[in-house]
Amino acid sequence: MDYSRKISERLWNMPDKGELESRREETFIDDIIQKSHIEKELLSHLDGIKTVFDGGAGCGRFSILLAKHGCTVTHFDISQPMIDKAKELAKAEGVLDRITFVKGALEHLEAFGDKSFDMVISFDAPVSYTYPHQEKIIGELIRMCRKRILISVSSRLGYLPYMANPIQKNQFILDENCDDPFVKWCIDNRENAINDFHFSKETVMKLWNDGLMGGESEIAEYENGGAPWCITYTFMPDELEKILKRYGVKNIQLAGPGAYARTIPNELLVKIMRDPKQRSGFLDFCHRYDSNPYVCGMGKDNLFAQGELS
């Protein structure tokens, strides 16, 4: 088994993952923006869609949404805690009977036949956690798809600014007084992160050239019993587009959810999010701005792509 998969399995199967991941849209503004963008795209492309495969479906944010719109969904994820949370939420929404839950890794999709789903989706970049098999996984997802594919992967251009901004997540905290442990960590460590920061051209150029976040240190932490963040492969926009075309995807559209919002300070983002009218208009404009091909690579974390299969 590859280290990428072993590390992913340990990280996502931590007992608190289901609860923490299900609350991300209550905690971080960038998650609100990204999920809103994806929801708009999904709901505008449901004509003729009856069956959906959701790869890396997490706590069911989109599998439940699609089930509520009449689709039959296969919810596929590596994490049992997140599957358990998704079942709980699906039951509460009255769509448990429309969703089949399958625990598994994206590296092994051979049980699913060619063109077995009208739509295939995979969001929040699980494909990027399958390094060095990320291109093969995209091909497998496309193989399973009959009509439309929508995926998001980690964005290299989106990640590169993090190399000069160790407090980037603080910008998107919605409520500093919430009880989320990561929010508390971001706030408590803000000054230390600034004081300890040192810009490294070598580190930035390494990510620019090979696209890889993580490696030897994550493997060492895993071997010592820890649960590090996943080894992550980040994509350039033209690279992702070429892969999709190679596997026969047509009419490809790219977007960078979060590109507009990352230009706005936390105080103003919070003010916008707390006013329903401002929030609705802001999310609509973010969708328009972030869908422009000239900014697609500068999404907050993810590079979004969709296309059609003939």
C-alpha positions as CSV (number, residue, x, y, z in Angstrom):
1,M,0.0,0.0,0.0
2,D,1.3,3.5,-0.9
3,Y,2.1,5.9,1.8
4,S,-0.4,8.4,0.4
5,R,-3.2,6.0,1.0
6,K,-2.0,4.9,4.4
7,I,-1.6,8.4,5.6
8,S,-5.1,9.4,4.2
9,E,-6.7,6.4,5.9
10,R,-5.3,7.3,9.3
11,L,-6.0,11.0,9.0
12,W,-9.6,10.7,7.8
13,N,-10.5,7.8,10.1
14,M,-9.7,9.8,13.3
15,P,-12.8,9.6,15.5
16,D,-13.6,13.3,15.5
17,K,-13.4,13.7,11.7
18,G,-17.1,13.1,11.0
19,E,-18.2,15.8,13.4
20,L,-15.5,18.3,12.6
21,E,-15.9,18.0,8.8
22,S,-19.7,18.3,9.0
23,R,-19.4,21.7,10.6
24,R,-16.9,23.3,8.3
25,E,-19.5,25.5,6.6
26,E,-20.4,26.9,10.1
27,T,-16.7,27.6,10.8
28,F,-14.8,28.8,7.8
29,I,-15.9,31.3,5.2
30,D,-13.8,29.8,2.4
31,D,-15.7,26.5,2.9
32,I,-19.0,28.4,2.6
33,I,-17.9,30.0,-0.7
34,Q,-16.5,26.8,-2.2
35,K,-19.6,24.7,-1.3
36,S,-21.9,27.4,-2.6
37,H,-20.0,27.5,-5.9
38,I,-20.2,23.7,-6.3
39,E,-23.9,23.6,-5.4
40,K,-24.7,26.2,-8.0
41,E,-22.9,24.1,-10.7
42,L,-24.5,20.8,-9.6
43,L,-28.0,22.1,-9.5
44,S,-27.7,23.7,-12.9
45,H,-26.6,20.5,-14.6
46,L,-29.1,17.9,-13.3
47,D,-31.1,17.5,-16.5
48,G,-31.1,13.8,-17.4
49,I,-29.1,12.9,-14.3
50,K,-30.5,10.0,-12.3
51,T,-27.5,8.1,-10.9
52,V,-24.5,9.8,-9.2
53,F,-21.1,8.5,-7.9
54,D,-19.7,10.8,-5.2
55,G,-16.0,9.9,-4.7
56,G,-14.6,11.1,-1.4
57,A,-18.1,12.1,-0.3
58,G,-17.2,12.9,3.3
59,C,-20.1,13.8,5.5
60,G,-22.6,13.9,2.6
61,R,-22.8,17.6,1.8
62,F,-23.4,16.9,-1.9
63,S,-24.6,13.3,-1.9
64,I,-27.5,14.4,0.4
65,L,-28.2,17.4,-1.7
66,L,-28.4,15.3,-4.9
67,A,-30.6,12.7,-3.2
68,K,-33.0,15.5,-2.1
69,H,-33.2,16.4,-5.8
70,G,-34.3,12.9,-6.8
71,C,-30.9,11.3,-7.7
72,T,-29.8,7.8,-6.6
73,V,-26.3,8.3,-5.1
74,T,-23.4,6.1,-4.3
75,H,-21.6,7.7,-1.4
76,F,-17.9,6.5,-1.5
77,D,-15.4,7.5,1.1
78,I,-12.3,6.3,2.9
79,S,-13.5,7.4,6.3
80,Q,-15.9,5.4,8.5
81,P,-16.5,8.3,10.9
82,M,-17.5,10.5,8.0
83,I,-19.7,7.8,6.5
84,D,-21.4,7.4,9.9
85,K,-22.0,11.1,10.1
86,A,-23.3,11.2,6.5
87,K,-25.8,8.4,7.4
88,E,-27.0,10.4,10.4
89,L,-27.5,13.5,8.3
90,A,-29.1,11.6,5.4
91,K,-31.6,10.1,7.8
92,A,-32.5,13.5,9.3
93,E,-33.1,14.8,5.8
94,G,-35.3,11.8,4.8
95,V,-33.1,10.5,2.0
96,L,-31.3,7.6,3.5
97,D,-33.1,5.2,1.1
98,R,-31.7,7.0,-1.9
99,I,-28.0,6.7,-0.9
100,T,-25.8,3.6,-0.9
101,F,-22.8,4.0,1.4
102,V,-19.5,2.3,0.4
103,K,-16.2,2.5,2.3
104,G,-13.2,2.4,0.1
105,A,-10.2,4.2,-1.4
106,L,-10.2,6.0,-4.7
107,E,-7.2,3.9,-5.7
108,H,-9.6,0.9,-6.0
109,L,-12.6,1.6,-8.2
110,E,-12.5,-1.6,-10.2
111,A,-15.8,-2.8,-8.7
112,F,-17.6,-0.1,-10.7
113,G,-18.4,-0.8,-14.3
114,D,-17.7,1.5,-17.3
115,K,-20.3,4.3,-17.7
116,S,-22.2,3.0,-14.7
117,F,-23.3,6.5,-13.5
118,D,-24.9,9.4,-15.2
119,M,-22.8,11.8,-13.2
120,V,-19.5,11.4,-11.3
121,I,-18.4,14.0,-8.8
122,S,-15.4,14.3,-6.4
123,F,-14.9,17.4,-4.4
124,D,-12.5,18.8,-1.7
125,A,-9.5,17.3,-3.6
126,P,-9.5,13.6,-2.6
127,V,-7.9,12.9,-6.0
128,S,-4.9,15.0,-4.9
129,Y,-4.4,12.8,-1.9
130,T,-3.8,9.7,-4.1
131,Y,-0.3,10.7,-5.3
132,P,1.4,9.3,-7.3
133,H,-1.7,7.8,-8.9
134,Q,-3.7,11.1,-9.4
135,E,-3.9,10.9,-13.2
136,K,-5.0,7.3,-13.1
137,I,-7.7,8.1,-10.6
138,I,-9.1,10.8,-12.8
139,G,-9.1,8.3,-15.6
140,E,-11.0,5.8,-13.5
141,L,-13.6,8.4,-12.5
142,I,-14.1,9.3,-16.1
143,R,-14.4,5.6,-17.1
144,M,-17.3,5.2,-14.7
145,C,-19.1,8.3,-16.1
146,R,-21.8,8.3,-18.7
147,K,-22.7,12.0,-19.1
148,R,-21.1,14.6,-16.8
149,I,-18.1,14.8,-14.5
150,L,-17.4,17.4,-11.9
151,I,-14.3,17.4,-9.7
152,S,-12.1,19.6,-7.6
153,V,-8.4,19.1,-7.0
154,S,-5.8,21.0,-5.1
155,S,-4.6,24.1,-7.0
156,R,-0.9,24.7,-7.3
157,L,-1.4,28.4,-8.0
158,G,-3.8,28.6,-5.1
159,Y,-1.4,26.9,-2.7
160,L,1.7,28.9,-3.6
161,P,0.7,32.1,-1.8
162,Y,0.5,30.0,1.4
163,M,4.3,29.7,1.3
164,A,4.3,33.4,2.2
165,N,1.3,33.5,4.5
166,P,1.3,31.1,7.5
167,I,-1.9,32.8,8.8
168,Q,-3.9,32.5,5.7
169,K,-6.7,30.5,7.4
170,N,-7.3,33.2,9.9
171,Q,-8.7,35.4,7.2
172,F,-11.7,33.0,6.8
173,I,-12.6,32.4,10.4
174,L,-16.4,33.1,10.7
175,D,-16.6,33.1,14.5
176,E,-13.5,33.5,16.7
177,N,-15.5,32.4,19.8
178,C,-16.6,29.0,18.4
179,D,-15.4,25.8,20.1
180,D,-13.8,24.4,17.0
181,P,-10.2,23.3,18.0
182,F,-8.6,24.3,14.7
183,V,-10.1,27.8,15.0
184,K,-8.7,28.1,18.5
185,W,-5.3,26.8,17.3
186,C,-5.2,29.4,14.4
187,I,-6.0,32.2,16.8
188,D,-3.6,31.1,19.6
189,N,-0.7,30.5,17.2
190,R,-1.1,33.6,15.0
191,E,1.7,35.7,16.6
192,N,4.1,32.7,16.7
193,A,3.4,31.9,13.1
194,I,4.2,35.5,12.1
195,N,7.3,35.7,14.3
196,D,8.7,32.3,13.2
197,F,8.0,32.9,9.5
198,H,10.9,32.9,7.0
199,F,10.3,33.1,3.3
200,S,12.1,30.4,1.4
201,K,12.5,30.8,-2.4
202,E,13.7,27.2,-2.5
203,T,10.5,25.9,-0.9
204,V,8.3,28.0,-3.2
205,M,10.2,26.9,-6.3
206,K,10.0,23.2,-5.3
207,L,6.2,23.4,-5.1
208,W,6.1,25.4,-8.4
209,N,8.2,22.7,-10.2
210,D,6.9,19.4,-8.8
211,G,3.5,20.3,-7.4
212,L,4.0,18.2,-4.3
213,M,3.0,19.3,-0.8
214,G,4.5,16.9,1.8
215,G,6.7,13.8,1.5
216,E,9.4,12.6,3.8
217,S,8.4,14.4,6.9
218,E,4.8,13.2,6.7
219,I,6.0,9.6,6.1
220,A,8.3,9.9,9.2
221,E,5.4,11.3,11.3
222,Y,3.2,8.5,10.1
223,E,5.8,5.8,11.0
224,N,6.1,7.4,14.5
225,G,2.3,6.8,15.0
226,G,1.1,10.3,14.1
227,A,-1.7,11.4,11.8
228,P,-0.1,14.0,9.5
229,W,-1.9,15.9,6.7
230,C,-2.1,13.9,3.5
231,I,0.7,14.0,0.9
232,T,-0.9,16.3,-1.7
233,Y,-0.4,16.7,-5.4
234,T,-1.4,20.2,-6.7
235,F,-2.5,20.7,-10.3
236,M,-1.9,23.6,-12.7
237,P,-5.1,24.5,-14.7
238,D,-3.7,23.6,-18.1
239,E,-2.4,20.3,-16.7
240,L,-5.8,19.3,-15.4
241,E,-7.5,20.3,-18.6
242,K,-5.1,18.2,-20.7
243,I,-5.7,15.1,-18.5
244,L,-9.5,15.5,-18.8
245,K,-9.2,15.9,-22.6
246,R,-6.9,12.9,-22.9
247,Y,-9.6,10.7,-21.3
248,G,-12.3,12.1,-23.7
249,V,-14.0,14.8,-21.6
250,K,-15.4,17.6,-23.7
251,N,-16.7,21.2,-23.1
252,I,-14.4,21.6,-20.1
253,Q,-14.9,24.5,-17.8
254,L,-12.5,25.5,-15.0
255,A,-13.1,27.7,-12.0
256,G,-11.2,28.8,-8.8
257,P,-13.7,29.0,-5.9
258,G,-12.4,31.6,-3.4
259,A,-10.3,33.7,-5.9
260,Y,-12.4,36.8,-5.2
261,A,-12.8,36.3,-1.5
262,R,-9.1,35.9,-0.8
263,T,-8.7,39.6,-1.6
264,I,-11.0,40.7,1.2
265,P,-10.0,41.1,4.9
266,N,-11.6,39.0,7.6
267,E,-13.5,41.8,9.2
268,L,-15.4,42.6,6.0
269,L,-15.9,38.9,5.1
270,V,-17.5,38.3,8.5
271,K,-19.7,41.4,8.1
272,I,-20.9,40.2,4.7
273,M,-21.6,36.7,6.0
274,R,-23.7,37.9,8.9
275,D,-26.1,39.9,6.7
276,P,-28.3,37.5,4.7
277,K,-28.9,40.0,1.8
278,Q,-25.2,40.8,1.5
279,R,-24.2,37.2,1.8
280,S,-26.5,36.0,-1.0
281,G,-25.4,38.7,-3.4
282,F,-21.7,38.1,-2.4
283,L,-21.9,34.4,-3.0
284,D,-23.6,35.0,-6.4
285,F,-20.9,37.4,-7.5
286,C,-18.1,35.1,-6.2
287,H,-19.5,32.4,-8.4
288,R,-19.4,34.7,-11.4
289,Y,-15.9,36.0,-10.7
290,D,-14.4,32.7,-9.7
291,S,-15.7,31.1,-12.9
292,N,-13.7,33.4,-15.1
293,P,-10.9,31.4,-16.8
294,Y,-8.3,34.1,-16.0
295,V,-8.6,33.5,-12.3
296,C,-9.4,29.8,-12.1
297,G,-5.9,28.9,-10.8
298,M,-6.1,31.3,-7.9
299,G,-9.0,29.7,-6.0
300,K,-8.5,29.5,-2.3
301,D,-7.5,25.8,-2.2
302,N,-9.2,24.0,-5.1
303,L,-9.3,24.0,-8.8
304,F,-12.7,23.1,-10.0
305,A,-13.4,21.4,-13.4
306,Q,-16.4,20.0,-15.1
307,G,-17.1,18.5,-18.5
308,E,-19.2,16.2,-20.6
309,L,-18.8,12.7,-21.9
310,S,-20.3,11.6,-25.2
